[in-house]
């Protein structure tokens, strides 16, 4: 194998490694159901975030939501979450971890942030005809974004 071909192979492999989708975990305050989108008075931020999380999953992204009321063990199993709760309490939730690192606290991420963390190209919210179309990740071409 020529030196030039080996360098191209190494470069391509490194680019693919950089483009691996991130795992997103959302640790939420106690909600009445798994999404918080239930009952007579649903906060708009939960409606929007639930739609954005569904969009991310439809694009192949990995996102997990943990409700303090229903999944307390998930909170206790992650040292970063335990430390956060010791300092901020549940009032500081939601807490967002991306690949285990704290990415955001105190509010829900928007679609652009979710897409960036997952390595996807964002699609404007509220455009259902676009929401169904598969999006290219940053690995679709030869270079990463």
Secondary structure, DSSP 8 states (H G I E B T S, - for coil): --HHHHHHHHHHHHHHHHT---EEEEEE---SSSSS--SS---HHHHHHHHHHHHHHHTT-EEEEEETTT-HHHHHT-HHHHHHHHHH-GGG--EEEETTEEEEESS---HHHHHHHHTB----TT-HHHHTS---BTTSSSS--
